[in-house]
Amino acid sequence: MHSESSTTNPTAITDTAPERRTATSQHGIPAHEPPISLSSADDAGAGQSGDAAEQLALDAALAASLQESAERPRPSSRMSPPPPTTPSPPAFNRITEYEKASTPPVRRREGPAFEIIRSTRSPGDKRSPIQALPNEVLTHALAHLSPTDLTSVASVSKRFHDLVTGPHAWRSAFAHYFPGPDALRPDVLGNDDDSAQDVVRSERRAFTRLTALASWRSEYIMRTRLLRSLARGKPVQAIATPNSARSGQSHTATPIITYSSQLFTTINHLHATFGSGLNKKLPRFIHGADDVGTATTSDPSAVKVDHWGLSDPQFFLQFAERFPGDSQYGLGPGEVVGVPNVMDLSQPYGMVHGEGSPGGMAYYRSTEEMRGRFLLFSSAMSTPELGIPRIASINEAVTAIWIAKSASLLSLTEGLIGILSGSSLGVLTAYSIGSSGNANNRDQRFGRGEMTVRWVLSPGVPIISIAVDAEYSLKRHAQNRIWAVVLNALGEVFYLTKFPQRPQIERSIKIDDEGIERTAWLTGRSVYFNIVDSSRRAARPDPYGDPAVDGSYSPRSSWNGMCLSKEQIKAETHEVEAYANKKPKDVQRACFGWDMRRKLEVDFAGDDANNAGESVVVFDCGLEDESVAAVKRYTRCRFQDRSSVGSASTPLLTSASTPSSAAPSLFGNTTSTISAPVSTFSIDRLEDSLSQDGFGGSITPRPMSEEWRESIFEFGGLKSVQILTTTIDSSVYATQTMSEDPLLSFSGRSSASSPSLTPMSPTEPMIEPADVPGQRARLFAIGTKTGSVILWNVRASIPKAAETVNTIAPISIIHTESPQISCLAMSSLYLVTGGNDGLVQAWDPLGSNIQPVRTLNSRFSSRARRRLVQAAASPQGIGINLFAAGALCLDPDPTVLRGMVSLGTHLRYWSYSSSAADQYKSHKRRLRRSERGSNNGGHAFSGVTRSNLKDYISNEKLELDLEKRQRRKDAQRFAGRFGTELLDGSEEEMVAYAAMLSQETLEQEAMRRNSDTSTAVSTDHSTQATGAATPVGSPSPRLSTPKSDDELDADLAEAIRQSLTSPATSAYEIPIRRAKPKGRKMSSARPSPRVSPLLGSPSKAGEMSDLDFALQLSLAEEQSMRDAGEAFPALSSPGKRGGKGKGRMG
């Protein structure tokens, strides 16, 4: 659209153009209109202006502008301007005028106009003018204050106290400090429209809160303080133990500790236990490398690695080493399926490792054992009548692995589920980790690593990822929530809401391996894995129309609730065996979407207030050729089925009672109704299923319908994205459902106040999820191959219907200096990125600063970038990168700033003080060398007994005296160097004075050097300018014209000739200082020409030439030789000499 012109072209306006009256605004601001030339006809028809008249005026303006006879003078009216004397404008101006005339002008939105009016006040009026401002203006002003200033303002009056303690001021302050996703966009920031800025600032922020009963006040204060503490990087002061206090050890903690893991290759798995709530303790870490299948544990406080894992002799080969030349991930010819070895760690329970090559096995080592064991694999047994298919273990590879991280799931399943293993044939197997407290049933004890449950989910299609809810509880189980999610290579998502039930077996009966496997298959038939409908496989079009090939269909293990006959179970088992024997190329030929490098993240705590809301996020990484990266989310929704209200009957409140749509059986002529598993009876579920309008004379609750809705996450304009790593916020309050949230399920209201919490009034309404600070959001992020990190909210809005798909924009995009992002970790406070160059940085995901809050490691990062570029250009490639950050682990409590990153084979642990933001720079004394109560009083009281505890004050006094003495020495040094004792000021003033003196000295030195340079240059120029006029007799040894060697030899010969023919008395009087005889040779006694006053003194009128200077030197040398001969007479003859020896006998 064209901009509005400031002047009006007279040829574009006709005399018959009607007047457009300007409507007066309610606030006294007239609407902006372009200037229009009025005539008498305009005044006459002003009252009849309308849409038709306006259109006629535009047509008349167009006709007037396009007239060919524009040179003829136009008839002017009484108020019209004089006719123009210039010719008609060119054609392109006419087109522009036509576009302006046909397009309504864009009116700039203007805000209210303010005018400052001085008010007269009486001398006795003591009222504050700020009290006259409305609450909206005061709240906007208070939003720009710091937390300390807000606390001070709250003490002014009751009105200010209500404004400060209310949520509006703190929410506005939070929005100003954390601008949100759109505030960093240059197009928004460059827009002068105030309305756009108001929209950005008033947008609700999506984040996870830091504390349990958080308010906008506490969230703002806590988040800003923690970010400042992280930026300062102060260490946490270690707590002195009694043993260390008696021994006199120092307790000064260091913020960062780096030590070796004792492993032979790069670490890419980390897990730790930090404790929770009041049970906070020192963390313990377990770290492993899936390349060789080894893991170790360590204690950062001891800065050493434990012996666990170092004596295990097991090393595992990779698929590329066992099958050289074959492509990984089922690509290439598609004959075999192989992946790199997989691993999962659990600090309480140990490690589990899976071989990703055909014939591979799972290996488990408990933390209570120094050596591990291989888990039971498929024995190729087959019992079709019982639904047990034949699985060839020689073609089976372990492609996904999981081990329990907490005891919650172990206790709920009575020890059945401790380890999950997914194979390349689509088989999911569960193992027990043995007896651990109350994790096992009293009646049935499972051995360590014993096979417990087996399912066939997608025969012939590998299982590539497994996710299990670590916070699963009995309450979630009663709400029928998901606890396990499985993803296969075609992108199909399977989920489970029930726990398997093992058949009762007498403990006295010993079962062999075949019996254990048979029992595991029977246990798996007690529950059923559901599939997300929108994630089902898509079949390739069949050009030949072969009905025997259906790419959209796949059999899987049924369950006992289907009530299938033995013939149907047998037919199903044979079909599963046939699909399991298919090769990867057969599946790729029949179906779209084969990708074994997908990643999976699950939000088990998502809630839609109907005991559902879980979100499954599937990442298509786009690492293969002709593949495109994509991020999809499948959200589970439950709602009241209002279509079946009239025909609804009382449902049985038992498990497996909610029927789904009846489908014809695949294994017989009869049909069977397949019932989906539902939750058991619970009061909470019954209350949720009842609504206010659901009591139409009946107490029958309405049935609940379930469906999955799909969303797509955008990349924010980034092109050719390749995803390398993912992470999701695993903080304490990010993993809680609405029923577990203490802010939503708080039974009472608090009337107490605290420095960081907003007091709650008993009359306030119950808080809603949308009113919670951050809206109970949960963030997740991806790391790309270009060094960028993209963040989204996994709990963003979902589509209104299952048939539609919505898109979600990213919350933030972070561009790091690393070439690639190798690992990520996130908490509710900050995001940590690790690059393949070893650069580890902490960022604020809410965008308070576009720069990293703190760099946790940058050593060798620049060198690593250069070597990575060199290695990538070599034929061998990069290989093992010992610079890269392999894995990250953060404390789930966001208020505790500690975590660990692996750098090659080394571990880097950080622990920063959460209160470092309040520790401003001061001149406090440093930490004493000993703690109170220690036997070691320092270097002045070492080696004494307990009686010296009374001398603690003396020790402190000695330390103070030493510090005073040091300060006195520093003051004397400053006084002697800069003269600071002449001034009576503080230390800062003295330092400023010294800096001023130093600056003045530097300037004087620079001026002196410049003056010397200018003097030398001027002298050289003057000498060269007067060189031609200088007589021959005036010597000029400086800056003379250089002569050739022949000329110099001729001059030297002439000087010698004149010296030989000259008389004894020379006309030149050159005083020669004779050297004192010291018994040296004659040659060393010659005087230096520097003693000549003609060479060094400027008293002579002229300067000597080269020839005269040579003559004077020769005369001086001759005179010195003559004098030297007189000073040293000849020795006596041999006959007259005396002394001892043979000479006396001559």
Secondary structure, DSSP 8 states (H G I E B T S, - for coil): -----SS--GGG--TT---------TTS-----------HHHHHTGGG-SHHHHHHHHHHHHHHHT-S-TTS-----SSS-----S----HHHHHHHHHHHHS-------------------TT----GGGGS-HHHHHHHHTTS-HHHHHHHTTT-HHHHHHHHSHHHHHHHHHHHS--SGGG-HHHHT---HHHHHHHHTS------SSTT--HHHHHHHHHHHHHHHHHT-B------HHHHHHT------SEEEEE---SS---EEEEE---TT-----EEEEEETTTTEEEEEETTTTEE-STTTS-------HHHHSTT--STT-TT-S------EEEEETTTEEEEE--STT--EEEE-TT-SS-EE--------BGGGTB----GGG--EEEEEE-SSSHHHHHTTTS-SEEEEETTSEEEEEEE---TTSS-SS----EEEEEEEEESSTTS-EEEEEE-TT--HHHHHTT---EEEEETT--EEEE-S--------TTS---HHHHHHHHHHHHTTS--EE-GGG---B---TT--TT--TT-------GGG---HHHHHHHHHHHHHHHT--HHHHHHHBS---TT-EEEEETT---SSS---EEEEEE---STT---EEEEEEEEEEE-GGGSTT------STT-EE---EE-SSSSSEE--EE------HHHHHHH--TT--SS------EEEEEEEEEE--TT--S--EEEEEE---TTTS--TTT-TTTS--S------SSS----TTS----GGGSTTTT--EEEEEETTSEEEEEETT----SSTT--EEE--SEEEE-SSSSEEEEEE-SS-EEEEETTS-EEEE-TT-S-SS-SEEEE-TTHHHHHHHHHHHHHSTT---S-SSSEEEEEE-SSTTSEEEEEEETTEEEEEEE-TTGGG----------SS-TT-S---TTSTT--GGGGGGHHHHHHHHHHHHHHHHHHHHHHHHHHH-GGGS---HHHHHHHHHHHHHHHHHHHHHHHHHHHHHHHHHHHHHHHSTTT--TTS---SS-----HHHHHHHHHHHHHHHHHS-SS-SS----------S--SGGG---GGG-HHHH-TTSSS---HHHHHHHHHHHHHHHHHHHHHHS-----TTT--SSSGGGG-
